[in-house]
Amino acid sequence: MKLNPNILCNDCRKAFKEDDLIVIDVMNTLCHQFCFPVELYEIKDRGTYKEIGEKYPYFYNEVIH
């Protein structure tokens, strides 16, 4: 499966690359690690876009049921 290339950072609005360091908050919002407003939201997880995509399959283009 391939990661969705159209998902954008909630802050800078740039598309994620597989090796970008990102955070996901409790509302499943994705941001680059350097864009994330730490004081506003609770972090659920962090890692590369590829790692997060493997943990949370709804970031893939295709989801197998």
C-alpha positions in Angstrom: 0.0 0.0 0.0 1.1 3.6 -0.6 0.8 6.5 1.7 -1.6 9.2 0.6 0.6 12.0 -1.0 -2.2 14.5 -0.7 -2.3 14.8 3.1 -1.0 18.2 4.1 0.5 19.6 7.3 -2.2 21.3 9.2 0.0 24.3 9.9 2.3 24.9 6.8 0.0 23.2 4.3 2.9 21.3 2.6 2.5 17.7 1.6 4.3 15.1 3.8 7.2 13.0 2.5 7.8 9.5 3.8 10.8 10.6 5.9 9.3 13.8 7.3 9.2 13.9 11.1 5.5 14.5 12.1 3.3 14.4 15.1 -0.3 13.3 15.4 -2.5 14.8 18.1 -5.5 13.3 19.9 -7.8 14.6 17.2 -5.7 12.7 14.5 -4.4 16.0 13.1 -1.0 15.7 11.4 1.7 18.4 11.6 5.4 18.5 10.9 7.2 18.2 14.2 8.6 21.7 13.8 5.2 23.2 12.9 3.2 21.6 15.8 1.8 24.2 18.3 2.9 22.3 21.4 1.0 24.5 23.8 -2.4 23.9 22.2 -2.7 20.2 21.7 -1.9 16.9 23.3 0.5 14.7 21.2 -0.8 11.2 20.5 2.2 9.9 18.6 5.3 11.0 16.7 7.6 9.6 14.1 8.2 9.7 10.3 5.2 10.0 8.0 5.9 6.4 7.0 5.9 5.1 10.6 2.7 6.9 11.4 1.1 5.6 8.3 2.0 2.1 9.2 0.4 2.5 12.7 -2.7 4.3 11.5 -3.8 2.7 8.2 -6.3 5.4 7.3 -3.4 7.5 5.9 -3.0 5.0 3.1 -4.6 5.4 -0.3 -6.2 1.9 -0.1 -7.5 0.4 3.1 -8.1 -3.4 3.1 -11.1 -4.4 5.2 
